[in-house]
Amino acid sequence: MRLTTRLLSSLVQKRPFYVTTPIFYVNAAPHLGHLYTAVVADAIQRFEKLTNPDCKVIFSTGTDEHGTKIQQAAAKANQSPPEYCSTISKEYRDLFKEFHVDYTDFVRTTEERHLKAVKHFWKELRDQDYIYKAKYSGWYSVNDEAFVPETHTREEVTNDGKVRVSIESGHRVEWTEESNYMFRLSAFKTHLKNWLKTDGVVKPVKFHKQLQEMVEDDVYLPDISVSRPASRVHWAIRVPDDEEQSIYVWLDALVNYLTVSGYPDDELVKSRGRPWPADVQVVGKDIMKFHGIYWPAFLMAARRHPPRRLLVHSHWTVNGNKMSKSVGNVVHPRGVPAAHALRYLLLREATVADDANYSETKLINTANAELADTLGNLVSRSIGSALNPRGEFPALRPALLTKCCQLQPTVLLLHQVQVLPEICHKHYTNYQFYKVVDAVIRALHMANLFFETLKPWELKKKPECQKELDVVLHVTLETIRICSIILQPIVPDISKKVLDKLQIPECSRNWTDCEVPSWNMEDAIHETKKIQGGKFVLFPRIYVDKSQKRTSAKTA
Ligand code: MSP
């Protein structure tokens, strides 16, 4: 019987959960906005693993390395394109390591496996007769790597005289006439409309509606040019059987999601558990058209499924302004005053539907108030030798808990911790990370109030109150344990530090391990457990020396 079950489960291989970030342009070093896209996707994949530990997760990211603007950036840096791409691509990998973006595959569009995938995909589109050759003319933006309809451009007067720019991106456009291969995007209007009828296929609703409006508007659905003359764009993949033409960089880039699935090698695809279609594709609002119109249309043309879901997020501004090299306000994640709190701020502050604003003051204040004070201090007090000299997570004595329960702060805390996992699960599923943090911080505020009300430092002084002291320590540490499990997708490093300190085994850090607090268990923890010894500071407060504009981290 057991053998049959095992045999069956090995035959019915479960699909992996596949989540993607866009691949990042290597024309400049990564900034705060790029990191945001990546940490949103990382939080999603971590939540999936937390709630579904047996499921295999594929989490892909990478770098978008072809095209004129990359070629121009390499020339400006006095490097060859391959050399330049490798340098910036590595900066992304280093950044992701530092900020715990735990991808399973990092794809570069200059890799051989990707070249193979793009050429194969092109041939599929061509063989289905969705590609044809034509003369093309229009306004082209090198910066956006896209043709822009005349009605979406306007004239601007600059120091160089009159120039035309894209209204949407503000980037300069140039009149371009050339012979190109075209893709029959116009043939997919009905298919795209139907796809967009699927409930929840684009999140949040605001962007779902915008995409639906776009596909109704023919301006977004002309046949599009999918190649450029190689004489103009030579840092690119050539069109199969036509060396004179380079494949449009967006088509090249979008195929990365198939490359990671093992495409076009069927055996490889099978061995990876047939990951495509992706479960969630995280993209910024600026590239929604490419992922919500072009990409599903390309896929449908190649007789493949469109993605199961697009999660579109808004942007980060800096002190109220759009981040831009020319304004000089680009925030580089590794250079901020409290880089170790940045991931927390990014997920704690932003809602995916609306733009969020970054400032150093906000970063420092949030880190100090919530990570250092609300969480860090509570951990220090409950494990510190002053109140907890034996260094223990004491067992719970339900009878004594009932005695403490007469006090309002205890009742409130016990209830909040009990409902917390369910509330946070819902927020995670809706990608509302800020609401997860709100709920956790509320529970921690209640735990702080509980601590202050029950005054464990007074209990400590009275030998007859040692059992009550243990109850206070237990309830506080249990709250901290549950909050730390819940926060893992948001701040994996900080959660790990706490859970390690409490000696919670790795196998007991899953979602199910936080669902029932010990005071709701039939057989509440009756065993006292040791916590890890040694000095412990979870998150040092950040102090700003205004006169020297320097910051330092100090233990409060
Ligand atoms: N290379 C394309 C994507 C191709 S995917 C097939 C690209 N790259 S990008 O480097 O310009 O942008 C990558 C991601 O960073 C996008 O999701 C974009 O929205 C995001 N961000 C860039 N600036 C941003 C902010 N200021 N704020 C938040 N995210 C932003 O587009």
Boltz pocket constraint, residues with backbone or C-beta under 6 A from the ligand:
constraints:
  - pocket:
      binder: B
      contacts: [[A, 21], [A, 22], [A, 23], [A, 24], [A, 25], [A, 32], [A, 33], [A, 34], [A, 36], [A, 37], [A, 64], [A, 250], [A, 253], [A, 254], [A, 255], [A, 256], [A, 282], [A, 283], [A, 284], [A, 285], [A, 286], [A, 287], [A, 313], [A, 314], [A, 315], [A, 316], [A, 317], [A, 323]]
      max_distance: 6.0
